[in-house]
Amino acid sequence: GHRRKNWKVRKFVLREDPAYLHYYDPAGGEEPLGAIHLRGSVVTAVENMPDSKKYDVDNILFEIITADEIHYYLQAASSAERTEWIKAIQAVARTGK
């Protein structure tokens, strides 16, 4: 959010049963702002994104496409963290309830 003004910083919690990625305001609050249903979704690394500067997104973006074909773009803190998120979300999308 601090690099792209229309993006927001969020805290994410990955759950397997049910298979959801819940997101929260990082400043606090126990109720999620929303959730992404992961069952049957596809998650991939995004190497470039239109209308972005190279330094903003270099090897840290990934995309979740839900079974309902809704696209979510997320930005990790690092390339290694992006890889961890992708692996974890792929596992939940395959096996989660």
C-alpha positions as CSV (number, residue, x, y, z in Angstrom):
1,G,0.0,0.0,0.0
2,H,2.8,2.4,0.6
3,R,4.2,2.0,-2.9
4,R,0.9,1.8,-4.9
5,K,-1.5,4.4,-3.6
6,N,-4.6,2.4,-4.6
7,W,-3.4,-0.7,-2.8
8,K,-4.1,-1.4,0.9
9,V,-1.9,-3.1,3.5
10,R,-3.7,-6.1,5.0
11,K,-3.1,-8.9,7.4
12,F,-3.9,-12.3,6.0
13,V,-4.8,-15.5,7.8
14,L,-4.9,-18.7,5.7
15,R,-7.4,-21.4,6.9
16,E,-7.8,-24.9,5.6
17,D,-11.2,-25.9,7.1
18,P,-12.9,-24.0,5.5
19,A,-10.5,-23.1,2.7
20,Y,-10.4,-19.4,3.0
21,L,-7.9,-16.6,3.1
22,H,-9.3,-14.0,5.5
23,Y,-8.0,-10.5,5.5
24,Y,-8.0,-7.9,8.3
25,D,-7.0,-4.3,8.9
26,P,-3.5,-4.5,10.2
27,A,-4.2,-1.7,12.8
28,G,-6.5,-4.1,14.7
29,G,-10.0,-5.4,14.8
30,E,-10.9,-9.0,15.2
31,E,-13.5,-9.2,12.5
32,P,-12.2,-9.9,9.0
33,L,-12.7,-7.2,6.3
34,G,-13.3,-10.0,3.8
35,A,-12.4,-13.4,2.6
36,I,-11.2,-15.2,-0.5
37,H,-12.7,-18.7,-1.0
38,L,-9.8,-20.9,-2.1
39,R,-11.4,-24.2,-2.9
40,G,-10.7,-24.8,-6.6
41,S,-8.8,-21.6,-7.0
42,V,-5.5,-21.1,-9.0
43,V,-2.6,-19.1,-7.6
44,T,0.4,-18.1,-9.7
45,A,3.3,-15.7,-9.6
46,V,2.9,-12.5,-11.5
47,E,6.1,-11.4,-13.2
48,N,4.9,-8.0,-14.5
49,M,1.8,-6.0,-14.1
50,P,0.5,-3.3,-16.4
51,D,0.8,0.3,-15.1
52,S,3.4,-0.6,-12.5
53,K,7.0,0.5,-12.1
54,K,9.6,-2.3,-12.1
55,Y,10.8,-1.6,-8.6
56,D,7.3,-1.8,-7.2
57,V,6.6,-5.4,-8.2
58,D,9.8,-7.1,-9.0
59,N,9.3,-10.8,-8.1
60,I,6.8,-10.2,-5.3
61,L,3.4,-10.2,-6.8
62,F,1.0,-13.2,-7.1
63,E,-2.5,-13.7,-8.3
64,I,-5.4,-15.8,-7.0
65,I,-8.1,-16.7,-9.4
66,T,-11.1,-18.1,-7.6
67,A,-13.4,-20.8,-8.9
68,D,-15.9,-18.0,-9.7
69,E,-13.1,-16.3,-11.8
70,I,-12.5,-13.4,-9.5
71,H,-8.9,-12.1,-9.7
72,Y,-7.0,-11.0,-6.6
73,Y,-3.6,-9.5,-6.9
74,L,-1.4,-9.6,-3.7
75,Q,2.1,-8.3,-3.1
76,A,4.4,-10.1,-0.7
77,A,7.2,-8.5,1.3
78,S,9.9,-10.5,-0.6
79,S,10.4,-13.0,-3.3
80,A,10.9,-15.8,-0.7
81,E,7.7,-14.9,1.1
82,R,5.8,-14.9,-2.2
83,T,7.0,-18.4,-2.9
84,E,5.8,-19.5,0.6
85,W,2.4,-18.0,0.2
86,I,1.9,-19.5,-3.2
87,K,2.8,-23.0,-2.0
88,A,0.6,-22.7,1.1
89,I,-2.4,-21.4,-0.9
90,Q,-2.0,-24.0,-3.6
91,A,-2.1,-26.8,-0.9
92,V,-5.2,-25.4,0.7
93,A,-6.9,-24.9,-2.7
94,R,-6.4,-28.6,-3.5
95,T,-7.1,-30.2,-0.1
96,G,-9.1,-27.6,1.9
97,K,-12.8,-28.0,2.6
